[in-house]
Amino acid sequence: MFFQVAHPKALDKYLNGRWPFALAEAVRKVLPDRSPDYLAVRHLSPADRRQVFSQLKVKMEQSVSLNKWGHHGSNDVIISLDLGLHNGIVEEGSSVALASAGIGFVYAAAHIQWGRA
């Protein structure tokens, strides 16, 4: 299977620089009044990652980069969450935001209040 683009230059122009803005906007929709304690985000280039974190006022230490593991599609945020737990960043009471995207057209985020209800 493959994804064929009729106008690759137009698509590239549309997507160029869109990732950071769209991912940050998705997170703001689920956490409109505050920044998360932990941000589990899909694998991004270092520059795009810094931009997302800057827009959300999240410190880089509030997440684990997936550079060592690479991109695993929709599993990226679950891998990041697991790494956050194993590294002691996500703990009881943490506000966790998960943010991902699909080929640049679909962006989504979820908020989890970690711990017992």
N, C-alpha and C positions, 0 to 999 in steps of 0.2 A: 504494500500500500504506500501511497505517496500523496503529497499535497502539491498540486500544480497551481501556479500563480500566473494569471493572464498578463498582468502588468507588474513585473518584479520591481522595477524602479519606483513606481508609485507606492507599492507596498512597503518598500524599504524606507521611503520618505515618511510614510505614515507611522511606521513603528519606531523609527529612529528617535531615541530619547523618551519614548512613551512609557516604557516599563516603570521607571521610578515614580513618575507622577501617578500613574494608574494604580500601582500597588499601594502607595501611600493613601490615595483617596479611598480605596477599598477598606483599609484599616480604619481610617477616620469614620467610615460609616458604621462600623461595629463598636468603635470606642471614640465617640465624638467629643468627650469631655476630658480625656486624659491619654497619656501615653502608656503602652503596656510595660509590665515589668520584664517580660521576655517577648522577643519577636522571632517567631519561626517563619522564615521566608524562603521561598524557592531559591534555588541556586542562581546567583546573578554575578555579573562581572564585578570586580572590586569597585569600579567607579559607580556603577548603578546601585550597588549595595550601599555605598557611602551616601549617595543622594537620597535613597529611601529613608535611611536612618536619620539623616539631617532633617528631612521634611517632617518626620514624626517626632523629632526631638528625643530619639532613643540613642543611647550610647552603644558603641560597637560591642562592648563587653556584655550587653544584654541579649546576646545571641551567639550562636556558634556558626561560623562560616562553613559552607559545604565544599570549599575549594579542595580539600583533601579527598573528598568522596565523589565529587562531580554531580551531575544532574541525573536524577532518577524519576523525572516526571512528577506526577501527583504525590509521590512518596516523599518528596523533598521536605515538606513541612513536618511530616511524621518523624523523619530521620532527625531533623533539627530539634524537635521537641524532645526526643529520646536523648540526644546529646546534651541538651539543656538540663535534663533531669540528672544524667550521669555526671555532669560537671558541677552540680549543685547550684546552678543558676535558677532553675525552676524549683520552688519549694512550696510548702503548704501556704495557701493564701495568695500565691502569685497570680497576677493578671497576665494571661498569655494571649497573644494575637497570632493567628496563623494566616499567612498571606501567600497566594499563589496566582498563577496565570496559565492560560493555555494558548499557545502560538501567537500571543499578542492581541487577541480579540476578546478574550474572556478573562476577567479579573474577579477574584473572590477573597473574602477574609472571614474569619470566625473568631469569636472571643470565648476563652475558657477561663473561668475562675477556678484555679487549681486547688484541689483538696476536698475535704468532706463538706457536704451540704449542711 
